[in-house]
Amino acid sequence: MRCFEGMTTKSASRDEPLAIRKTLSRRLSATCQTGIGNSLISFDRGDAERHLRGVPGARDLPAVKWRNADLDSVPAEKRAAPVANLEKVLSK
């Protein structure tokens, strides 16, 4: 956590961000509808066309272009672990 030294004036224990991460995962899972979760997973697998189907102009959005470029820079075998983790989080 030393890499974050000086970024805030409020001190925090190491457990605080870990608890927030756990809560965020739980809330995301609870509020994420199956269709949305499946779309996120298919997008991260590299099937952006399926994810963007029916959304006119979506592929031209800066965030979508950035995410596609980011995913294209990662070999498919390295994408497997984060996709599996996303599936695990969304299935809880």
N, C-alpha and C positions, 0 to 999 in steps of 0.2 A: 504494500500500500504506500510505500515511500515515493513511488512515482507520482502520486497525487498530492504530495506535500505542498502546501502553499496555495492550493487551488480554492480553499475556502477558509473562512475564519472560524467556522464551527467544527469542533472536533467530533469524530465519529469512531465508534469501535468497528472492528472488522466484521462483527456479527450483524451490524445494521444493514449494510448493502446486501449481505447474503439473505437476510430475512426479507428485504424488499424484493429481491430477485425471486424468492420462493413465493411470496404473495402475488407478484406480478404474473408468474407462471400459472398459479392457481386461478387467478381472476381471468386471465386470457383463456384458459381452458374452459372455464365456466361460462364465459360470454361468447366464445367463438362457436358459431353455428357450424355444423358438419360441412355444409357447402363451402363456407369460407375457408375452413381448415383444409379441405381437399384442394381448393384453389391455390392456397399458399404452398402446399406440398407439391402440387403439380408444377407450379411456377419454379420452385427451387430445384425440382428434378430437371428443369430445362424445357418443360412443355409450356412455354409462355403463350403459345397460340391458343391452347385450351383455356388458359386462365383469362385471356383477353377477349375471347369470343363474345360477341354481343355488346361490346362496349366501344362504340365508335370513337376513334381518335385516341384510344388508350395507349396504343403502342408508341405514340408520339409524345407522351407525357415525359418530362425530364426524369422523374423518379423511376419510371418503367425502363427508360433507356439506360439509366445508371445501373439499375439492378441487373438488366440483361448483360451489360458490359462486364459487370462484376462477376456474374455467374459464368460468362463465357471465358473469363480469365482463369477459372478454376477447373482443373481436370475432373471429369465425371467421377472418377474413383474417390477423389477428395471430397466431393459433394455428398457422398453416401452417408457419412457419419452425421453431419448437421441435419440432413433430411430425416434420418432415423430419429435423431433427438427431437426434431419438430413433431414427428409422428407420435413419439412417446408423450411429449408435453400435451399435445392436443387430444390424446386418447384418455387422459386422466379425468 
